């Protein structure tokens, strides 16, 4: 007889294990602050005030979370097939560069059309870059974790070369940049807020990919492949195609994040695009257990932590890197917690009496 309670125990396990990891990470970070002569309670208070303490703080948090929603999907989508892609940063910078590159030559067309073309360019660049890592895995058996990371370094080097060379705006003296896309071509803010549409793009993408993964035959094929590559091959699933498409879709999301940073924040491509969004997306995807819907609250939490960094620096006289230390501790704790899944009999399926 079917164990009706298993799905609830399994859901509870999925909540308790990462929650315990977060508690352990918080305890370790509290000890770190004490060693620095700082109060953990003051740190928590400042994080709350900097992230959610006012309307300005909340909007700043949402701004920080916007690109993280998309870069986390770059990790979460291939993860459905058991792949670990960590090179989303490369797709972000190339997506932003592609969007910034096509804007000046097309400056005379309607802004909405230009923005759509910039989105297509950014998503295409990201899709090709991460899709190539998927192709290397599917066709040549090259580890996708290593290849995507190396491709990220190559992408950043390419980005720097092009921005500082062929596409450099002569007027950008102190900070090499591409030409400005034009104020009229920038994204505006959502009505009544200081939040750009990138937040909406990220939320829609998370919902859409949740449906794709859990409600379609394509998603079912991805999950079967992630559960057992051999079983998927025996069932006749197009494993190679699934791997390449999933990686390309993830890369498109990261490329869109880069485009949004250009069209909503920077107005051009420069070194500010390499802000670590791709690497932060790895942490968010693992916190969310690769669930696209769970990425939304996790991105907001991490966005709030990032948004409060300036306040912490001013009030506690701590460097910005302090927040990165906390993120690192959380990441290590989450990775370590993976070993606890399936270890406790109470959470496992039970045989009917």
N, C-alpha and C positions, 0 to 999 in steps of 0.2 A: 504494500500500500504506500502511496506517495506521502512523504514527510511534508505536511503542509506548513510546518513551522520553520523549515530550513531556510526559506527565502528571507524570513525576518531575522533569523539568527545570523545569516550570511551578511545582511545589510548592517546589523549591529556590529559585527566583526569589522566591516569596512569602515565604520565610524570610530570604534574604540581603539583600533591599532594605530591609526595616524594621530588620534587625539593623545594617546599615551606618548607617542614620539614627540609631539609638540610640547607636552608637559616636560619631558626630559630635556629637550632643547632649551626651553625657558629656564629650567633649573640650572643648566650649565652656563647659560648666558648671565643669569643672576650672579652666579659665582664669579664670572669674569668681571662684571661691574664692581662687585665688592672688592676684588683684587685691585681695581683701579681707584678705589676710594669713593665710588659713586653709589647712589641708592637705587636699587632695582625698582622700588615703588615710584620714585621720581621719574624714572625712565618710562614706566608704563603710563603714568599720568601725561607726560609730554607726547607720547605716541598717540594716545587717545585725543588729546587736544589738537595735535598737528594733523591727524587723519580725519577725525569725525567731530571735533569740538565746535565747529561753526559751519555756516553755509559755505564760506570760502574754503575751509579745510576739506569739506566733503567734495566740492567741485574739483579741488586740486587732486584729491585722491582718485576721483573718476578719470581725470586727465592722465594720471600716471598709470591707471589700470587699462586704459584703452589699448595701447599697443601690446600689453601683456596677454590680453585675451587672444589675440591673433597669433603671437609667437608660441603660446602654450599649445595651440592647436597644431602647430608645426611638429610638436613632439607627440601629442596625443593621438593623432590620426595614424601615423605609421606604427605606433605602439600597439594598435589593434591587431597587427600582424606579427607582433613580437619583435619589432624593430626598435632600436634605440637611436634616434636621430638627435644629435646635439649641435648641429651646425646651423641652426636657424639664424644666427647673427649674420652669416654671409648672405642669406636670402634677404634679410632686412636691408642691408646697405645696398645691395644690387637692385632691389626693388625701388628704393628711394632714388638711386642714381638713374635708373631707367625712366622713372616718372619725371625727374628734373630735366633729363636730357631731351625729351620730346616736347616739353612745354614751350621753350622759346621759339622754335621754328613754326609752331602752330598757334602762336599768340593771337592771331586775328580771328580765330573761330570762336563761336559762343562758349562762354566759360563752362557751362554744364557739359557740353560735348567734350571739351578739353579735359575736364576732370574725369570723365568716363574713360577717355583714351589713356590718361595717366594711370588710372586704376588697372586697365588691361595690361599696360606696359609693365607696371610694377609686379602684378600678379604673375605675368608670363615669365619675367626674369627670375622670380623666386621659384616658380614651378620647375623651370628648366634646371636650376641649380640643385635643388634638393631631389628632383626627379632623377638627375644624373647619379646621385648617391644611391638611389633605389635601383637604378639600372645596373650599377656596378655590383650591387648585392645580388640581384636576381640573375644576371647574365654571367658574372665573373666570380661570384662567391666572395667578394671583398667585403670585409666587415664594415657595416654601414656606420657604426659609431666612429671608427677611425677615419673613414673616408669623408664623412660629413664634417668632422672637425677640421680635417686638413683642407677641405674645400672652403670652409669658413675663413681660414687664414689666407687662402688664395684670393677669395672674394674681397677681403678687406685690403689686401695689397693692390689688387686691380682697381678698387675704388679709389684708393689714395693716389695711384698713378694717374688715373683719368681726371680726378678732381683737381689735382695739382698740375696737370699737364694739358691735354687736349681740350678739356671742357672748362678750364679755369676762367673765371671772370676776371679780367685785368683790374677791375676796381676792388677786388677782394684782396687787400694787401696783407693784413695781419692774420686772417683766417682763410686759407684757400677755399673757394666755393665755386659752384657752377653759377650760371646767370640766374637772376631772380625770375621766378615764374610769373610775377606780376600780382599786385594786390587784388585785382579783380578776379583772378583765377584761384584764389585761396578759398578753402572751406570757411564758411561762417560758423557761428556758434548756434547750438540748439536754443530755441526760443526761451528767454528768461534765464539763461544760464551762461556760464563761461566755459562750457564743455563742448568740444567739437564733435562732429558726426562719427568720428572713429569709434566712439563708444557704442553707437548703434550698430555700426558694421560688425564689431566684435561680438556683440550679443546675438545678432542675427546669425552670424557664422556659427557660434556655439550651438544654437538651437537647430540650425539646419544640419550640422554634422552629427548631432545627437540622433536626429531622425534618420540620417543616412546610415549610420552605424548600427542602430538598434531596430530599425523598422523597414529595412530594405534587404533585398537578396544580395546586393553588393556588400552591405555591411555584414550580413551573415557569413558570406564567403571570407571576408577579412577576419572575422572572429574565429572561424574554423581554422584558417591558416595560422592565426596566432596561437591557437590551442595546440595544433599539431600539424606541422608542415607536411609530414609524410601522409597523414590522414587526408589532408586537403588534396594532395596529388593523387591519391588513390581514388578519391571521389571525382576526379576529373576537373577540379577547379583550376581556372587559369591563374595559377599562383604568380607567375612572372608579371602578368598584366596587373594583377591586384597590387603587388608591391610597388610597381612604378607609378600607378595612378594614385595610391595612397600617399606616397612620398611627394608627388607633384602637387596634390591638393594641399598638403601641409606646407610645402614651400610657397604656394600661391598665397596662403594666409600670411606668412611671414613677409612676403613681398608687398602685400597690401599694407601691412603695418609700416613698412618703410615709406610707401607712397603717402600714407596719411600723415606721417611725420613731416614730409616735405610740403604737402598741400595744406596742412592745418597749423603747423608750428613753425618750421624753419623758413619756408618759402624758397628754399634752394637746397642743394645737397652739399654737405660739408661734414667735417669730422664729428659733429654732434650726432650724426645718425648712428655711429658706433657707440651707443650708450649702454650696451649690455642687455638690451631687451630680449635678444635671442637666448641668452644664458639664463636670465630670470624666468623665461618661459619654461625651461626645463624643470625648475623647482615647482612652478605652479602646476604643471602637468602631473608631476609625481604626487603632489599634495592632493590633487583631484582624482587620483587613481585612474588617470587617463580618460575620465568621463567628461565629455564636452560640456554638459550642463554644470557639473561641479566646478569647472574652470572659472565660471563667472564669479561666485563668492570668493574663491581663492585668489583671483586676480585683484579683486577689490581689497582684500586683506593685505596682500603684498604691496599693492599700490599705496595703501594708507601708510604702511611702514616706510616706504620710500618718500612719500610726501612729508612725513614728519622728520626726516633727516636734518633739514635745515634748522628746525626749532631745537632739536636735540643738540646740535652743534653749538648753537648760540647759548642755550641755557645751561648745559652741562659741561661745556668746554671739551667736548669729545669730537674727534674727527668724523667726517662723513663715512669713513670706512667702518665705523662701529656698526652701522646697520648691515653692512655686508658680512660682518662677523656673525651676526645673528642669523642672516640668511644661510650662511654656510653651515652653521650648527643645525638649523632646521633641515637642510638638505641631507646632511650626514645621518641625522636621526631618522628621517623618512626612509632613506635607503636601508638602514639597519633594521627598521621595523618590518621590511618585506619578509624577513626570515621568520616572522611570527605567524604569518597567515597559514592556516591549516594545521597549526601545532596544538590547538586546544580542542579536545574531543567534543565539548559542549556545542561548538559552532558547526560541527560536521553533520552530514545527513545521518539520520537514524533509521535503523531497520524496523519495519512495522512489527508489532507483537503478534 
